[in-house]
Amino acid sequence: MRLTKFTDLALRAVMRLAAAGPAENLTTREVAEAVDVPHAHMAKAITRLRHLGVLDTRRGRGGGLELTALGRRASVGWLVRELEGEEEVVSCDGGPSGPPCPLRAACLLRQALRAAQQAFYATLDPLTVDDLVESPTGPVLIGLVGHRAP
């Protein structure tokens, strides 16, 4: 299974925020620079994470991004499901890409891929966002400095 770049960005954002100290008020731009992605892409991921209740945003002086309690204890499996959706790995119904697969009524591959997808999520379910920033990852995240030009 392959994650979308959007999910990758969102996971990087929550990891960087989980590693942040209580006095560190990171902005979307700072998180984007730290993980070396365009600000506009990170802003979309931050918006989605805010809608999921994983982080709060504060404007103005002293503002920034902060993980919520839900964000810290969220299951990585849950978060990936929310960001990716639970569509099947392969679409057998055709749609705009072509006609339906002629094997769809009796296909064992579709069932195996669905089971593999569920196993993928089940592996991520016990992990929390806080687990992802334990040493050695947390200190590396804190030390990240953006490489993009302003």
Secondary structure as GFF3:
##gff-version 3
##sequence-region A 1 150
A	DSSP	alpha_helix	5	19	.	.	.	ID=ss1
A	DSSP	alpha_helix	28	34	.	.	.	ID=ss2
A	DSSP	alpha_helix	39	51	.	.	.	ID=ss3
A	DSSP	beta_strand	55	58	.	.	.	ID=ss4
A	DSSP	beta_strand	64	67	.	.	.	ID=ss5
A	DSSP	alpha_helix	69	73	.	.	.	ID=ss6
A	DSSP	alpha_helix	76	84	.	.	.	ID=ss7
A	DSSP	three_ten_helix	95	97	.	.	.	ID=ss8
A	DSSP	three_ten_helix	104	106	.	.	.	ID=ss9
A	DSSP	alpha_helix	108	124	.	.	.	ID=ss10
A	DSSP	alpha_helix	129	132	.	.	.	ID=ss11
A	DSSP	alpha_helix	137	143	.	.	.	ID=ss12
###
